[in-house]
């Protein structure tokens, strides 16, 4: 009965979404706040219903109820419990349910924490959430029902593919979805502003935490997916410019631009219309990302037709939401009051340039991803747009963004002093130059681009903290005062510095790939292979039995200057029943670099083919991404951005009372 | 019971939504939140001055600008305040109507379109009556053995039919191929390979499947599975007369009660009536359909009987040598050696008159290292 009540909860949630998408709007249109406030219980009820439905589906997976088609197709009684649970969202139907559940969670959060928000804005925002929810629930119930039953129930499930049973793959989709769906809240805010025609700095402040949350999760999700590909696929690469990856990168680029333009809007009430546009674009790209990955359109345009109902539904959702919101934008945006002209040299204009560059990056990725699809649909030719295209087009754009980042941070709001800012970043620029020159001197003959990239990275990391440092440091001030200033500095300033430095670190890791060493060789036992500063020696091969596979392990010693520093056992697993062979890459982290060994064919004379890499600083890429996300969290903790903001504001007001001077919170 | 729970869920939702409509408040006031927001900005500006982050004279102009923005925001809000509509009662009444009528109707209608209200949960634990035979356990056991010795043809031979029954047709085809490669030619398994390939292609006899079936027929022209799919292939090619002949011949040779009889008759009916374009692989889904007709308790028995069903069939019709050999092999690979030995004994008893068959049984018992 749990299964069918879960199923009914889903249908009930659909009905609630229908009312939630109509009644609050009617309320705000007719100025009836009682009617409009129905959005709040509706959003909360929807969250409870979908939470119950998701729990019921999870229960069915855990107890292996194979009368559910999704369970039968994706589970197995002997699967470990963790993967039974991860299996809930490891397929199209379940992942869509997770999507709406996250949507409803965000909706309920706005409903509960939004007391400080203008009640009209809250009602309209929740109504727009209702539309999205309604569309997805229709899609789920009528084309991708996770609760579809089949009788007679099979005695056993089908999926046993051990490759997909990986902790990385269990966590990666929910993170990415939190990012995608987080942008839906921002979208709802944007459409609500278009409907009511009111758009001010306060709006930007309500929206910023949500943009930040979506951005943090997207950053982590992308980094996680990239690391998973790196360690499982055995090719030593971490980014393949694959359409699935691009699909997550595009909302990230648009979201990053949105993050910055919302800051301008909050501070200076400028870039309002552009911010709205970015909010719509970010969500549109998230929708595209969700469907690109799940619809199978990527493997071939023609697979879209294999399930026409689903394909048509997806097209309708994309058209209605993207086309509809853009049409609303075109109609309403001109009537919104534009304010806040700004000087050409100021932080806001630097941020505007950053926005233009990020938008150009995003458009480039979009072209590179969709052009092959469009070409295949129109002419039937299959082409692939790969790394060379993206490296050539995005490389210069990224370099420009990085060059401007510390400069922009050092400019003041309203009217900046370009010369002063340039002076302030001189230290950083010098640091970068010295680093690049030193590297060229030390690693003679290394690739020029790598040295340039590393110099840029050092410049960015040092430059990120230039602004913070110049605001704290003052001549002839005791350290105590400087510490007080550091603590008093808005957390968002710290967050920005940390996130920018994180990008610098990631850039460092990317640049260092230029000094990487790759050897593809037939390795004899005992033969030392030079990998940069290290030597790898395969000492012996041994076989071992796993539960349903046999594996060959190559016991490899890594040494430096004759002294052993680590051992690693890359493996090759053979699953005879399914006749699949998988390589388990052997990875050793030494400092920030990694030795990466993946095995190939074994030969009769005892030698074995292997790909061996020395990847200096490679972990900096993911550490950098995690630091970026951490910067986002620090920024989110800024008291001005806390969601229950009005109550805080009251306390701040008390604190600001001159009669009772207190340190800032 | 299920319906009562549905009704309670619906009632709870209706009450939760309708409650907010009882609120008398109407109209949107000038939002305090905006004022609070700009007050917050002012407080921040003061903080900045206190911490020495901003010079006091810069802060002055910032404060002035915040003040201007606050006034502008209040202006736009009061503009909206003027048009408050008066007729609240009919509006609220229709909202209540929507909650009380539309909500349950939409929920019910969409649920009835997709739901299966009368079906209970079916956790696997509740579906196993007695015995602990589960295909997953059997498969993982055999897969473990295969991992230890990938050239164990008998392992593939045992696992292939289980894959086939579970609907993992690609895996079944791979296992049959491996078994044929390792153990040599065998018409029954060659035919089963054809069946697996056909079912993997959604019932279309592909060229590869056809080759396997033809080879099986060349070895053993009487092999029923091969004959079945051969006829299906001919029918699929559009040669209806020839297909009819083949189906009729197969029907004539099929002993009463054979599991594929119904499917053969269906094909004959299809040919005499409307044309049937696609081949529904009835033979194998037959077991599943039979299980469908049973009650849950009987169903679990039938499931457990995937192997034991074969034993039962053999106890009635004990002259099927291939069946006995399969049963003995299956028991051994499920680790039930005693049952395997018992099966070998009954096989000998049933086939006592057939010296050739007895030799095959002895050979297999020797190979598997069974007692007896």
Interface residues (C-beta under 8 A of the other chain):
Chain A: X1 X2 X3 X4 X5 X7 X8 X9 X11 X12 X14 X15 X16 X18 X19 X22 X23 X26 X28 X30 X31 X32 X33 X34 X35 X37 X38 X40 X41 X42 X44 X45 X49 X60 X63 X64 X65 X66 X67 X76 X77 X78 X116 X117 X118 X119 X120 X141 X142 X145 X147 X148 X149 X151 X152 X153 X154 X155 X156 X157 X158 X160 X198 X200 X201 X202 X205 X269 X337 X339 X471 X474 X481 X484 X485 X488 X489 X490 X545 X546 X547 X548 X549 X550 X574 X575 X576 X577 X578 X579 X640 X645 X646 X648 X649 X650 X652 X653 X655 X656 X661 X664
Chain B: X1 X2 X5 X6 X9 X10 X13 X16 X17 X19 X20 X21 X23 X24 X25 X26 X27 X28 X31 X32 X33 X34 X36 X37 X38 X39 X40 X41 X42 X43 X44 X46 X47 X50 X51 X52 X53 X69 X72 X73 X76 X77 X80 X83 X84 X85 X88 X91 X92 X95 X98 X99 X102 X103 X104 X105 X106 X107 X108 X110 X111 X113 X114 X115 X116 X117 X119 X120 X121 X122 X123 X124 X125 X127 X134 X135 X136 X137 X139 X140 X142 X143 X144 X146 X147 X148 X150 X156 X159 X166 X167 X168 X171 X174 X175 X178 X288 X289 X291 X292 X299 X303 X306
